[in-house]
């Protein structure tokens, strides 16, 4: 065997052709999952590392993907783990730009990264919205948006089905016997906030619970917004207070739980709480937080797979992923 293991070495040990090894290492869906995993395991065992320079000469590509991120919050970090893992497997490097959630900085970051001629671009939780209208039609590289929705030629989206997630969280509280369920919202103009609120309302309607606008609480998804929500909770008569709150995200849910308990409320006895995101802190909260998991790492991996498939000229479609309810101790029977 050569000092530097090659694709032929992997193919020989795996009992497949070199072309199959190339596809498997690139994450191609034309290779079965079992074969992909076996090839990738053998590559790791042999210490195989693709030659970026050699591949670039053969393919005429840069072997890089650009990534635009709004912040470094737990959600983005989990998605990035999926992106980085898939890129390593495919032999790709990453160019990363952070925007601080500012639309103007996001568009500027897109222009700067595209000037580096990446093979594709991934945009996480875009804040720029319609500003892409004049940019997307002129792009030479495929683009994948995560947690925001854009479509077009070589433009794809991967997003959580937020309405279903809102419905799932509220349905769980209803099944526990909770009837007065408030929704603590997120950024008012955000698509995900509106969709999660729609899911909350749909679950209530299906259960025959009349919509009460006083239980729709505007907020911004921050820990402080959760703390402030307790003031609103305690301001009304005890008989009409909510017995449960579905929160736009885990951060606001954690803030709400901490403040509620500081004010003498028990969770889930007096108040059941459900979040959204399943960030790492959710599992170690007191009590551990019931939440909707967004399958964040999977989204990151799918974004890379989508770019690779588009570069190979394979049919590609946008994806809506349904979240999973993670049942813990912050929500209980009335």
Secondary structure, DSSP 8 states (H G I E B T S, - for coil): --SS--HHHHHHHHTS-HHHHHHHHTT-TTS-HHHHHHHHHHHHHHT----HHHHHHHH-S--EEEEEES---HHHHHHHHHHHHHHHHHT-EEEEEE-TT-HHHHHHHHHHHHTTT-SEEEEES-S-GGGGGGTGGG-SSEEEEESS---BTTEEEEEE-HHHHHHHHHHHHHHTT---EEEE---TT-HHHHHHHHHHHHHHHHTT----GGGEE---SSHHHHHHHHHHHHHS-GGGS-SEEEESSHHHHHHHHHHHHHTT--TTTT-EEEEEE--HHHHTSSS--EEEE--HHHHHHHHHHHHHHHHTT-----EEE--EEE--SS----
